[in-house]
Structure formats: structure tokens, C-alpha cells
Amino acid sequence: MLTVEEIKKVTRGTFVQGSISSTVTGVSIDSRKIGKGNAFIAIKGERFDGHDFIRKAVRNGATVVISSKKIVCSRDVTVIGVKDTTKALGQIAAWHRQRFSIPVVAITGSTGKTTTKEMVASVLAKRFKVLKNAGTENNQYGVPLTLLKLKASHQVAVLELGTNQPGDIRWLAKIARPTMGIFTNVGESHLKRLRTPAGVLREKAQLIKYMEPGGVVILNGDDRYLATLPKKYKKQRMIRFGCGKESGHRADDVVVRDNRSLHFKVQRHVFKINSPATHNVYNALAAISCGRVFKIRYNDIIAALSRFSFRGGRQEIRKIGQFWLIDDTYNANPVSLKSAVSTLDTLRIKGKRIVICADMLELGLRSVALHRSAGEMIGRSHADIVLTIGCHARHITHELKRAKGSITALHCRDLKEVQKRLKGFCRPGDAVLIKGSRGMHMEQVIIFLKKHFGS
């Protein structure tokens, strides 16, 4: 419950009309999902302007409107004017978060954030009432809206923080004020604005700057970029996870079974996760490390991870007809592509290994070089056939052809050609990896495969 006076104060806004003493039952930026008595914040985004939906929001129950433009509303609607509605959303959420003295776990990294967030939440739920982001709501809208759902019944919050430009993590961490930070990895992602992996690290590390001294930082000890953090931030307690000897929680005896699950040991405790993708060992280790800080028993952590269900499009592996499919269509960057190809290599199959690879977007000036490097990486794998699509991914095919190896590499004009090629190539016993950035719509290939080979 928030008062209009509190909203005006934390946003440094201007009271335009209505009742300064009134209260709101919640905050929303979606006129379709507005609740009765909610405050509606008119966000101006790249593809929409919330000011165009103010009337709809009021019809649906909004009693308070926060706007950065001059608007006309009925006199019974309270209006607060601000300079920037996106900033106002964050300011309100930051104020609300400070009303709760609970642990806040913030998770960031180039890949694996969402899976790690879900694993951490499932482990902590063994003992606590947990609030977490829904799906991948990890940006300047999703994080504050999640925090605004904090209630007295919550005992811990688990938040995924994303970025694609300098300043994003600083703003989100300033809002969330985490007591624990988890770093999955650092690599070539969002380079259009972050430029280099070193730039990615600088951006991610902003999370630590907004933690209180004595907070806990859990990091991937096998990541060469993250390995530099303990020397730079000595006021925090650093816990490493990984497969190396320096890791406090180290995975040993990692085994893939039946192309469906991973089994590994941590300090003699045996863990199982329902995925053969070896990178998920690192996500699980992050959750194990977090759980132990919160004094969750090993048996409870083992149980939580053994029941964990992986979200679709993130190296989801299943049988379609008589061949294996690795659905990794959620997104793509060089780090996640390498991981997906490694997973394809580990599968025990009788047939061919086929890679369908689309553009990796947001790589900026390094796009050509990184796609060529991806071609070199795939050339060292056990792949038999590689089909690429997109103006950037063609460099993968060019590199494979230049190497003159044993891989059949073809560049396709569009998704229809990809589907046509698959009809000719796919045979029982094969394994097919589908990978590409969200903007390439590679889920359409999954739909095609289910339709034509699912029986």
C-alpha cells in the first residue's frame, strides 16, 4: 500500500490534481492488467507510449496516473507529473524495497541467468517464502515491478539482472540493493554497446558497488574474467564455484546418462539434474553455493535440483520421432553457442550431428570476427552437417568451407530453405541442434520438425 504523498516525494514529482492523501493498492505499467485502485505509470518506450493508454487504464480501475506529459483526466483521478516515468518506476520500487529487511539475491552474467535464478529460487524455497522475477523480466521494467510485489510474507527475493548497455546494472542494483550477488560467467554478449568482454565485466561488476560491505559474492571460479573480482572487491565475502581446485563448491565425476541427465559430486554428495547440457553443472553449483550460505541442507538441495524443470528453448533436449532435438532457440551469443555445440558433441547417437545456426545479434563491430570464430569452433566439433541462415551467420559457413574439413556446410537464404534441407538430411538416429538469437525466429524450425518428424 502506497500513498500519493509518498509517490510524489520519492519521485520528486509535481502534484497536478486529485487527492494527495489517497492511497494505491499497487503499481502497473500495463493498462490491460491494471488493478482496481492501482497507480498507472505511463511508460514511454521504443515501440509504445503509455500515455496513449491512460484513458483505458482509468476505465480498468486506475485511480492514480503518473505521467511525464500534460494530460487531461477526470477530476476524480489523481495525477502526478514527473520528468521520466521509467525513472519514477525505479524510484518507487527502490523506496518500497527499503521497507523490507530481507536478503536480496541478485544474479547476472552473460548466459545462464534465468536458469540459475530459477534453480536458486527452487533451492531457497525449501526453507523460505521466495519472491522472484517472472520469466526473464530482468530489465528496467521487470526488476522494479517484481520488487513492488514484495510483501511482509516474503523472506527472500531472488532477482535476475540483465543489461545491454552501460548503466543498466548500476540502475537495477541501486533499486534492488542486493545482499548477495551471483555471477554466472562473462563473455561476448551485447557487444554493440558494451564493446568487449572487459566492458561486459565492468558493467556486471556494478552490482557489487551497491552491496553493503560484508555481503556475499558467489562467482564462477573457472571464468577468467570473473576470477579478477576478488582482488578488486575485498570488502565482500567471495565464494567460488566450478570444476577447478580453487572452487569452494567443486563438481567432480560429471557424467551424462541416457542423453537426458547429468550426475556429479560436490563434497561427496551426489547430484542429478534433468539435462545433459554440461553448462548446467555451473548453474547448479551457483544454486548449491547459495543454498549452503542460507544453511539449506544438502539433502534438500539435492531434492530441489533433481526435480528442477528446465525452461523451453534453453538447450531443451527431447526425442522427436526417431531423432534427438536440442532446442536452444531462446537466444544466442558466442558463449551459449559453444556450450550448445558441446552438448551436441556429448550426446550418444547412432546417426549424424546436425547444427542449424542463425545470426547471433547485438555483437557490434566484432560480429564478423565472432561468427568466423564460431565457424572455427564448430569445425573442431563432431558436427557432420551445418546449415546457417542470416547475413552474419554466413561467415560461419564461409569459415567451415575455407577450412576444407569433413563437415558439410551450407548457407540458406531463408527458413523455407532450412526446412527443405532438413527434409533431405534428417534420418533416424540423428541429433539436431537449433540455435539463434530471438530476432531470427528459429522456433519456427522447431514447429516444422515437430510437424514433419514428430510421429
Beta strands, then each sheet from edge to edge (+ up, - down):
strand 1: 2-3
strand 2: 14-17
strand 3: 23-24
strand 4: 27-28
strand 5: 39-41
strand 6: 64-67
strand 7: 78-81
strand 8: 104-108
strand 9: 130-132
strand 10: 156-160
strand 11: 180-183
strand 12: 216-220
strand 13: 237-242
strand 14: 249-250
strand 15: 252-257
strand 16: 261-266
strand 17: 269-273
strand 18: 316-320
strand 19: 323-328
strand 20: 353-358
strand 21: 385-389
strand 22: 408-412
strand 23: 431-435
sheet 1: 1+ 3-
sheet 2: 2+ 7- 6- 5- 4-
sheet 3: 9+ 10+ 8+ 11+ 12+ 13+ 14+
sheet 4: 15+ 16- 17+
sheet 5: 18+ 19- 23- 20- 21- 22-
end
